[in-house]
Amino acid sequence: MTNDDHLNSNRIRQMASLRRAAIRSRSYSVIAVGGCVVAAADFVFFAVRRLLDHPDALGILIAIAYFLAAAMLLIFSRYFLRLALRFHREARGSAIPPPEQPPDFSQLQDGSQIVRSLQDMNE
């Protein structure tokens, strides 16, 4: 990549689009985490209620199925959380790579030449 590639307008639009997509994907992942956690809590509630209302063999089997479903949803929520963190790092990352060589400031002046030129103009 040359020095002017990171200043190209198409490249800037592309990087902005990628960043917006990462932010949107992060939002979707966070919503999925919340949905999975809430659904898992509902399944645990249903399982406990089922055990209390129907302590027979069928009630216990259904409660076990609810607990397994809650465990699977918690596993999914962990996956979506990791995905959200990955998208967060991608969205916060710098779009411009660091320079290959340090900048050369030896040609810069301190601004005193402007004052001298103004003084020369007034004389």
C-alpha positions as CSV (number, residue, x, y, z in Angstrom):
1,M,0.0,0.0,0.0
2,T,1.5,3.4,-1.0
3,N,1.3,6.5,1.1
4,D,-1.6,8.0,-0.9
5,D,-3.8,4.8,-0.7
6,H,-5.1,5.7,2.7
7,L,-6.1,9.1,1.5
8,N,-8.0,7.8,-1.5
9,S,-11.7,8.9,-1.3
10,N,-12.9,5.4,-2.3
11,R,-10.8,3.8,0.3
12,I,-12.1,6.3,3.0
13,R,-15.7,5.5,2.0
14,Q,-15.0,1.7,2.1
15,M,-13.4,2.0,5.5
16,A,-16.3,4.1,6.9
17,S,-18.7,1.5,5.5
18,L,-16.8,-1.4,7.1
19,R,-16.8,0.5,10.4
20,R,-20.5,1.1,10.3
21,A,-21.1,-2.6,9.4
22,A,-19.0,-3.7,12.4
23,I,-20.9,-1.4,14.7
24,R,-24.2,-2.7,13.4
25,S,-23.1,-6.3,13.8
26,R,-21.9,-5.6,17.3
27,S,-25.4,-4.2,18.1
28,Y,-27.1,-7.3,16.7
29,S,-24.8,-9.5,18.7
30,V,-25.5,-7.6,21.9
31,I,-29.2,-7.9,21.3
32,A,-28.8,-11.7,20.6
33,V,-26.9,-12.0,24.0
34,G,-29.8,-10.3,25.8
35,G,-32.4,-12.4,24.0
36,C,-30.5,-15.7,24.8
37,V,-30.1,-14.8,28.5
38,V,-33.8,-13.8,28.9
39,A,-35.0,-16.9,27.1
40,A,-32.7,-19.1,29.3
41,A,-34.1,-17.4,32.4
42,D,-37.6,-18.1,31.1
43,F,-36.8,-21.8,30.5
44,V,-35.4,-22.1,34.1
45,F,-38.5,-20.5,35.4
46,F,-40.7,-22.9,33.4
47,A,-38.7,-25.9,34.5
48,V,-39.0,-25.0,38.2
49,R,-42.7,-24.3,37.8
50,R,-43.1,-27.6,36.0
51,L,-41.3,-29.5,38.8
52,L,-43.5,-27.9,41.5
53,D,-46.8,-28.3,39.6
54,H,-46.2,-31.8,38.2
55,P,-43.7,-33.9,40.2
56,D,-44.4,-37.0,38.2
57,A,-42.0,-38.7,35.7
58,L,-43.3,-36.7,32.7
59,G,-43.0,-33.4,34.5
60,I,-39.4,-34.2,35.5
61,L,-38.5,-35.1,31.9
62,I,-40.0,-31.9,30.6
63,A,-38.2,-29.9,33.3
64,I,-34.9,-31.6,32.3
65,A,-35.6,-30.6,28.7
66,Y,-36.2,-27.0,29.8
67,F,-32.9,-27.0,31.8
68,L,-31.1,-28.4,28.7
69,A,-32.6,-25.7,26.5
70,A,-31.6,-23.0,29.0
71,A,-28.0,-24.4,29.0
72,M,-27.9,-24.3,25.2
73,L,-29.1,-20.8,25.2
74,L,-26.4,-19.8,27.7
75,I,-23.8,-21.4,25.4
76,F,-25.3,-19.4,22.5
77,S,-25.1,-16.2,24.5
78,R,-21.4,-16.8,25.2
79,Y,-20.8,-17.2,21.5
80,F,-22.7,-14.0,20.7
81,L,-20.8,-12.2,23.5
82,R,-17.5,-13.2,22.0
83,L,-18.7,-12.1,18.6
84,A,-19.8,-8.7,20.0
85,L,-16.4,-8.2,21.5
86,R,-14.7,-9.1,18.2
87,F,-16.9,-6.6,16.4
88,H,-16.2,-4.0,19.1
89,R,-12.4,-4.4,18.6
90,E,-12.9,-4.1,14.8
91,A,-15.0,-1.0,15.1
92,R,-12.5,0.7,17.5
93,G,-9.4,-0.2,15.5
94,S,-7.6,2.4,13.5
95,A,-8.4,2.6,9.8
96,I,-5.0,4.1,9.0
97,P,-2.0,1.8,9.5
98,P,1.0,3.2,11.5
99,P,3.7,4.8,9.3
100,E,6.5,2.6,8.2
101,Q,9.2,5.2,9.1
102,P,9.0,8.0,11.6
103,P,8.1,11.4,10.2
104,D,10.9,13.8,9.4
105,F,10.4,17.1,11.3
106,S,13.8,18.5,10.5
107,Q,12.4,20.7,7.7
108,L,9.9,22.4,9.9
109,Q,10.5,25.8,11.3
110,D,9.3,27.3,14.6
111,G,7.2,30.1,13.2
112,S,9.7,32.9,14.0
113,Q,10.2,33.5,10.2
114,I,6.6,34.7,10.0
115,V,7.2,37.4,12.7
116,R,10.4,38.5,10.9
117,S,8.5,38.7,7.6
118,L,5.8,40.8,9.2
119,Q,8.4,43.1,10.8
120,D,10.1,43.4,7.4
121,M,6.8,44.4,5.8
122,N,6.2,47.1,8.4
123,E,9.6,48.7,7.9
